[in-house]
Amino acid sequence: MKPETESFFERVYEVVRQVPYGRVTSYGAIARYLGAARSARMVGYAMNASHAKDVPAHRVVNRKGLLTGKHHFHGTNLMQQLLESEGVVIEENQVIDFDKLYWDPAMHLKL
């Protein structure tokens, strides 16, 4: 991995570690917070590479609350199970009450 990619991934992980238990955020919100608004896909790549790290990647969903990264988790429904264990209701791979559970790093963190 290139040093600049590794550095971006680490910055993503720092943000994701701040997402509160029982809340979710989106790839795009993290990218915007990091000043890279067009890099939501790179945030997704960072989440895919985060499984050996202490990062709650299950709390990152797409902008509509869909569990688009679930196939990167070991087991068939691990992402959903982790969210449900935190009280998040999921129906048909989508977070119910997404607007209520949504956590925007721009509103809660300082760069």
C-alpha positions in Angstrom: 0.0 0.0 0.0 1.3 3.5 -0.8 2.2 5.7 2.2 -0.5 8.3 1.2 -3.2 5.5 1.0 -2.0 4.1 4.3 -2.2 7.5 5.9 -5.7 8.1 4.6 -6.8 4.7 5.9 -5.5 5.5 9.3 -7.3 8.8 9.3 -10.5 7.0 8.4 -10.0 4.5 11.2 -9.5 7.4 13.7 -12.9 8.7 12.7 -14.7 5.3 12.7 -13.4 4.6 16.2 -15.4 7.7 17.3 -18.7 6.5 16.0 -20.8 5.8 19.2 -22.2 2.4 20.1 -25.6 2.0 18.5 -25.1 4.7 15.9 -24.1 4.6 12.2 -22.4 6.9 9.8 -21.8 6.8 6.0 -18.7 6.4 3.8 -19.4 9.8 2.3 -19.7 11.6 5.6 -16.3 10.3 6.6 -14.8 11.3 3.3 -16.3 14.8 3.6 -15.1 15.2 7.2 -11.6 14.3 6.0 -11.7 16.9 3.3 -11.9 14.3 0.5 -15.6 14.6 -0.4 -15.2 12.5 -3.6 -13.4 9.6 -1.8 -16.3 7.7 -0.3 -15.2 4.6 -2.2 -11.7 4.9 -0.7 -13.4 5.0 2.7 -15.0 1.7 1.7 -11.7 0.3 0.8 -10.4 1.3 4.2 -13.3 -0.5 5.9 -12.6 -3.6 3.8 -8.9 -3.5 5.1 -9.8 -2.8 8.7 -10.8 -6.2 10.0 -7.6 -7.0 11.7 -7.7 -3.6 13.4 -9.7 -2.3 16.3 -12.2 -0.5 14.1 -16.0 -0.8 14.3 -16.4 -1.0 10.5 -20.0 -2.4 11.0 -21.1 1.1 11.9 -20.3 2.4 8.4 -23.1 2.1 5.9 -24.0 3.8 2.6 -25.9 7.2 2.4 -29.3 5.5 2.4 -28.5 3.2 5.4 -27.9 0.1 3.4 -25.4 -2.5 4.6 -23.4 -2.4 1.3 -20.2 -3.6 3.0 -21.7 -6.7 4.6 -20.1 -9.2 2.2 -16.7 -8.1 3.5 -17.5 -9.5 7.0 -16.8 -13.1 7.9 -20.0 -15.1 8.2 -23.2 -14.5 6.3 -24.8 -11.8 8.5 -22.0 -10.6 10.8 -22.4 -6.9 10.0 -26.1 -7.1 10.7 -25.7 -9.1 13.8 -23.1 -6.7 15.2 -25.4 -3.7 14.6 -28.4 -5.6 16.0 -26.4 -6.4 19.1 -26.1 -2.6 19.6 -29.8 -2.1 19.3 -29.9 -1.1 15.6 -32.9 -2.5 13.8 -32.2 -3.9 10.3 -34.8 -4.9 7.8 -33.9 -6.1 4.3 -30.2 -5.0 4.7 -31.2 -1.4 5.7 -31.0 0.5 8.9 -34.4 1.4 10.2 -34.6 4.9 11.6 -31.4 5.7 9.8 -32.0 9.5 10.2 -32.3 9.1 13.9 -29.2 6.9 14.3 -27.1 8.7 11.8 -23.9 10.2 13.3 -22.1 12.9 11.3 -18.5 13.3 12.2 -18.6 17.0 11.0 -21.1 17.7 13.8 -19.2 15.9 16.5 -15.5 16.0 15.8 -12.9 18.6 15.2 -10.1 18.0 12.7 
